[in-house]
Amino acid sequence: MKLGFKILFLFLSFGVVSVQADEYNIPPSIRFTLPRDGATSPLVYYFSPPDAVECYPILFLCEGSSSKGSLKSVFWFREYFSERVQQLHVGYLTVEQWGVDGNEVDEKEFWDHYTRSQRLNDHLTVIRHLEESPPEGWNGKLIFIGVSEGGPLVTDLSILCPNTLATVNWVGAGDWSWADELWQFFEHWKQESFWIRLYDSVPRWLPFSSDIPQTRQEYDELVQQIIQNPTPNQWMGGMTYLYHADAFQRLPHDYGNIRAPFLIVEGTEDSTIDSCDQFVQKAREAGAPITYFRIEGMDHWLRKRPDVIDRSFEWLEAQLIGAVPDSVDNGGKIGEMAQ
């Protein structure tokens, strides 16, 4: 079996890892389900209204990507930000991925369906249900926060949902195609990691060699092969061909349809910084209301920077009360990118 590199976690795996979900104490009162067409497993989401608020928007929190051997409920991600979200006095909603229901994880069901398009469809299904059967007190407005893979998701949602109030995109805004961003990621980690350079030098005929192409030409050829064979049973870089084929064929963003306040957070040490800079430039040229926190020295790991998370929630709170700060001062490390 070839060595697979997890796209965001740089995890080395030499075999199939059995999934053991963490045990979560999920209150039944916040768990809701919707039927899926032609599927036995339901779409699961968690929703809680704010305390003692008669009129409120609903905040969707969207997690990052999943990789082989690391599948678990979105509930841990929900709990991590629950205190900050509660302080906003908004409804709070997170959506489980296909095959995951709290402490129950069906690995095969997950990988057979896991794509960016499927995640988008699931969130749109929940939103349509909310519009048809609105929770008491909901004012019809939506807020989106997404990290990493959740970034493109909240970008799409903010464009597709005209009742969007504000969007926060953490380390997930990029103008480049997925093929270009993924290649840049692999090149970045080859430079940064001794272990990837070591395994990348192993001949491909060996059973423990890397499944990452060594040259851009080989990579481009593999991209076309993946598009023609979108199977969940073959892997590249810790993700299935099904996942990659879907992401490779995603259309460019329609920046002119970003109408609500949109915060982008990106670190200068992240492999996608150039792609993010282009996103910001094109979005602003199209008239989108973009605020850009371009963090010097930060990489992809947002959780290592609680100060940046705090500033993001301060920005969001300002949108909710109608006061938008012109800039954020954090010792020169956080601020809007120069025009």
For each residue, the residues with C-beta under 8 A, 3 or more apart:
1: 14 15 207 208
2: 207 208 209 210 211 235
3: 12 13 14 199 208 209 210 211
4: 12 13 68 211 235 236 237 238
5: 10 11 12 186 189 196 210 211 212 237 238
6: 9 10 11 13 67 68 70 237 238
7: 65 67 182 185 237 238 239
8: 64 65 67 148 149 300
9: 6 67 70 238
10: 5 6 189 193 196
11: 5 6 67 69 70 238
12: 3 4 5 195 199
13: 3 4 6 17 68 69 238
14: 1 3 208
15: 1
16: 68 69
17: 13 68 69
18:
19: 69 71 105 107
20:
21: 24 71 72 73 100 102 103 104 105
22: 72 73 76 103
23: 103
24: 21 73 75 76 102 103
25:
26: 30 31 46 73 75 102 103
27: 30 31
28: 31
29: 48
30: 26 27 46 47 48
31: 26 27 28 44 45 46 102
32: 44 45 46 47
33: 42 43 44 45
34: 42 43 45 125 126 129
35: 39 42 43
36: 39 41 42 43 98
37:
38:
39: 35 36 42 98
40:
41: 36 98 99 101 106 109
42: 33 34 35 36 39 101
43: 33 34 35 36 95 96 98 122 125 126
44: 31 32 33 95 96 100 101 102
45: 31 32 33 34 93 94 95 96 126
46: 26 30 31 32 74 75 78 92 93 94 96
47: 30 32 58 91 92 93 135
48: 29 30 91 92
49: 53 56 91 135 136 137 138
50: 53 56 86 88 89 90 91 92
51: 86 89
52:
53: 49 50 56 89 137
54: 137
55: 137 139
56: 49 50 53 89 90 91 137 138 139
57: 90 91 138 139 141 142 143 165 320
58: 47 90 91 92 93 130 135 138 141 142 143
59: 85 88 90 91 92 93 142 143 144 145
60: 93 94 95 123 142 143 144 145 154 157
61: 77 78 81 85 92 93 94 145 146 150
62: 94 95 119 123 144 145 146 147 150 153 154
63: 74 77 94 146 147 149 150
64: 8 147 148 149 150 172
65: 7 8 148 149 239
66: 70 71 97 110 114
67: 6 7 8 9 11 70 238 239
68: 4 6 13 16 17 111 235 238
69: 11 13 16 17 19
70: 6 9 11 66 67
71: 19 21 66 99 100 105 107 110
72: 21 22 76 100 105
73: 21 22 24 26 76 96 100 101 102 103 105
74: 46 63 77 78 94 95 96 97 100
75: 24 26 46 78 79 94 102
76: 22 24 72 73 79 80
77: 61 63 74 80 81 94
78: 46 61 74 75 81 82 92 94
79: 75 76 82
80: 76 77
81: 61 77 78 84 85 145
82: 78 79 85 86 92
83: 86 87
84: 81 87 88 309 313
85: 59 61 81 82 88 90 92
86: 50 51 82 83 89 92
87: 83 84 313 317
88: 50 59 84 85 313 316 317 320
89: 50 51 53 56 86
90: 50 56 57 58 59 85 143 320
91: 47 48 49 50 56 57 58 59 135 137 138
92: 46 47 48 50 58 59 61 78 82 85 86
93: 45 46 47 58 59 60 61 126
94: 45 46 60 61 62 63 74 75 77 78
95: 43 44 45 60 62 74 119 122 123 126
96: 43 44 45 46 73 74 100 101 102
97: 66 74 100 110 114 119 122
98: 36 39 41 43 109 110 113 114 118 122
99: 41 71 105 106 107 108 109 110 111 112 113 114
100: 21 44 71 72 73 74 96 97 104 105 106 110
101: 41 42 44 73 96 104 105
102: 21 24 26 31 44 73 75 96
103: 21 22 23 24 26 73
104: 21 100 101
105: 19 21 71 72 73 99 100 101 110
106: 41 99 100 109 110
107: 19 71 99 110 111
108: 99 111 112
109: 41 98 99 106 112 113
110: 66 71 97 98 99 100 105 106 107 113 114
111: 68 99 107 108 114 232 240 242
112: 99 108 109 232 242
113: 98 99 109 110 118 232
114: 66 97 98 99 110 111 118 119 232 240 242 243
115: 118 119 242 243 246 247
116: 119 120 149 152 153 243 246 247 250
117: 120 121 246 250
118: 98 113 114 115 121 122 246
119: 62 95 97 114 115 116 122 123 149 153
120: 116 117 123 124 153 156 157
121: 117 118 124 125
122: 43 95 97 98 118 119 125 126
123: 60 62 95 119 120 126 127 153 157
124: 120 121 127 128 157 160
125: 34 43 121 122 128 129
126: 34 43 45 93 95 122 123 129 130
127: 123 124 130 131 142 157 161
128: 124 125 131 132
129: 34 125 126 132 133
130: 58 126 127 133 134 135 138
131: 127 128 134 140
132: 128 129
133: 129 130
134: 130 131 138 140
135: 47 49 58 91 130 138
136: 49
137: 49 53 54 55 56 91
138: 49 56 57 58 91 130 134 135
139: 55 56 57
140: 131 134 163
141: 57 58 163 164 165
142: 57 58 59 60 127 157 161 163 164 165
143: 57 58 59 60 90 164 165 166 167 316
144: 59 60 62 154 157 158 164 166 167 168
145: 59 60 61 62 81 150 154 167 168 170 316
146: 61 62 63 149 150 151 152 153 154 155 168 169 170 172
147: 62 63 64 150 151 170 171 172 302
148: 8 64 65 151 170 171 172 300
149: 8 63 64 65 116 119 146 152 153 172
150: 61 62 63 64 145 146 147 153 154 170 172
151: 146 147 148 154 155 169 170 171 172 173 174
152: 116 146 149 155 156 172 173 174 250
153: 62 116 119 120 123 146 149 150 156 157 172
154: 60 62 144 145 146 150 151 157 158 167 168 169 172
155: 146 151 152 158 159 167 169 172 173 253 258
156: 120 152 153 159 160
157: 60 120 123 124 127 142 144 153 154 160 161 164 167
158: 144 154 155 161 164 167 258 260 262
159: 155 156 253 254 257 258
160: 124 156 157
161: 127 142 157 158 164
162: 259
163: 140 141 142
164: 141 142 143 144 157 158 161 167 259 260
165: 57 141 142 143 260 261 319 320
166: 143 144 260 261 262 263 316 319 320
167: 143 144 145 154 155 157 158 164 258 260 261 262 263
168: 144 145 146 154 263 265 312 315 316
169: 146 151 154 155 172 173 262 263 264 265
170: 145 146 147 148 150 151 265 302 312
171: 147 148 151 265 266 267 270 272 300 302
172: 64 146 147 148 149 150 151 152 153 154 155 169
173: 151 152 155 169 264 266 276 279 280
174: 151 152 181 272 275 276 278 279
175: 252 253 275 276 278 279 282
176: 180 181 184 272 274 275 278
177: 180 181 248 250
178: 181 182 244 247 248 250
179: 182 183 219 220 223 248
180: 176 177 183 184 275
181: 174 176 177 178 184 185 271 272 275
182: 7 178 179 185 186 237 244
183: 179 180 186 187 216 219
184: 176 180 181 187 188 271 272 274 275
185: 7 181 182 188 189 271 272
186: 5 182 183 189 190 212 219 237
187: 183 184 190 191 271
188: 184 185 191 192 271
189: 5 10 185 186 192 193 196 271
190: 186 187 193 196 197 200
191: 187 188
192: 188 189 196
193: 10 189 190 196 197
194: 197 198
195: 12 198 199
196: 5 10 189 190 192 193 199 200 210
197: 190 193 194 200 201
198: 194 195 201 202
199: 3 12 195 196 202 208 209 210
200: 190 196 197 210 212 214
201: 197 198
202: 198 199 206 208 209 210
203: 206 209
204: 209 210
205: 209
206: 202 203 209
207: 1 2
208: 1 2 3 14 199 202
209: 2 3 199 202 203 204 205 206
210: 2 3 5 196 199 200 202 204
211: 2 3 4 5 235 236 237
212: 5 186 200 219 236 237
213: 216 218 219 221 222
214: 200 218
215: 218 219
216: 183 213 219 220
217: 220 221
218: 213 214 215 221 222
219: 179 183 186 212 213 215 216 222 223
220: 179 216 217 223 224
221: 213 217 218 224 225
222: 213 218 219 225 226 236
223: 179 219 220 226 227 244 248
224: 220 221 227 228
225: 221 222 228 229
226: 222 223 229 230 236 241 244 245 248
227: 223 224 230 245 248 249
228: 224 225
229: 225 226 234 241 245
230: 226 227 241 242 244 245 246
231: 234 240 241 242
232: 111 112 113 114 240 241 242 243
233: 240 241
234: 229 231 240 241
235: 2 4 68 211 238 239 240 241
236: 4 211 212 222 226 239 241 244
237: 4 5 6 7 182 186 211 212 244
238: 4 5 6 7 9 11 13 67 68 235
239: 7 65 67 235 236 243 244
240: 111 114 231 232 233 234 235 243 244
241: 226 229 230 231 232 233 234 235 236 244 245
242: 111 112 114 115 230 231 232 245 246
243: 114 115 116 232 239 240 246 247
244: 178 182 223 226 230 236 237 239 240 241 247 248
245: 226 227 229 230 241 242 248 249
246: 115 116 117 118 230 242 243 249 250
247: 115 116 178 243 244 250
248: 177 178 179 223 226 227 244 245
249: 227 245 246
250: 116 117 152 177 178 246 247
251:
252: 175
253: 155 159 175 258 279 282 283
254: 159 257
255: 258 282 283 285 286 288
256: 286 287 288
257: 159 254
258: 155 158 159 167 253 255 262 283 286 288 289 290
259: 162 164 288 289
260: 158 164 165 166 167 289
261: 165 166 167 289 291 319 324
262: 158 166 167 169 258 283 288 289 290 291
263: 166 167 168 169 290 291 292 293 312 315 316
264: 169 173 276 279 280 290 291 292 293
265: 168 169 170 171 293 295 302 308 312
266: 171 173 270 272 273 276 292 293 294 295 298
267: 171 270 273 295 296 297 298 299 300 305
268: 273 294 295 296 297 298
269: 273 297 298 299
270: 171 266 267 273 276 298 299 300
271: 181 184 185 187 188 189 300
272: 171 174 176 181 184 185 266 275 276 300
273: 266 267 268 269 270 276 277
274: 176 184 277 278
275: 174 175 176 180 181 184 272 278 279
276: 173 174 175 264 266 270 272 273 279 280
277: 273 274 280 281 294 337
278: 174 175 176 274 275 281 282
279: 173 174 175 253 264 275 276 282 283
280: 173 264 276 277 283 284 290 292 337
281: 277 278 284 285
282: 175 253 255 278 279 285 286
283: 253 255 258 262 279 280 286 288 290
284: 280 281 287 288 290 339
285: 255 281 282
286: 255 256 258 282 283
287: 256 284
288: 255 256 258 259 262 283 284
289: 258 259 260 261 262
290: 258 262 263 264 280 283 284
291: 261 262 263 264 315 324 336
292: 263 264 266 280 336 337
293: 263 264 265 266 308 311 312 315 328 334 335 336
294: 266 268 277 335 336 337
295: 265 266 267 268 298 305 308 333 334
296: 267 268 332 333
297: 267 268 269 333
298: 266 267 268 269 270 295 301 302 304 305 308
299: 267 269 270 304
300: 8 148 171 267 270 271 272
301: 298 304 305
302: 147 170 171 265 298 305 308 309
303: 306 309
304: 298 299 301
305: 267 295 298 301 302 308 309
306: 303 309 310
307: 310 311 330 334
308: 265 293 295 298 302 305 311 312 334
309: 84 302 303 305 306 312 313
310: 306 307 313 314
311: 293 307 308 314 315 328 330 334
312: 168 170 263 265 293 308 309 315 316
313: 84 87 88 309 310 316 317
314: 310 311 317 318 325 328
315: 168 263 291 293 311 312 318 319 325 328
316: 88 143 145 166 168 263 312 313 319 320
317: 87 88 313 314 320 321
318: 314 315 321 322 323 324 325
319: 165 166 261 315 316 322 324
320: 57 88 90 165 166 316 317
321: 317 318
322: 318 319
323: 318
324: 261 291 318 319
325: 314 315 318 328
326: 336
327: 335 336
328: 293 311 314 315 325 334 335 336
329: 334 335
330: 307 311 333 334 335
331:
332: 296 335
333: 295 296 297 330
334: 293 295 307 308 311 328 329 330
335: 293 294 327 328 329 330 332
336: 291 292 293 294 326 327 328
337: 277 280 292 294
338:
339: 284
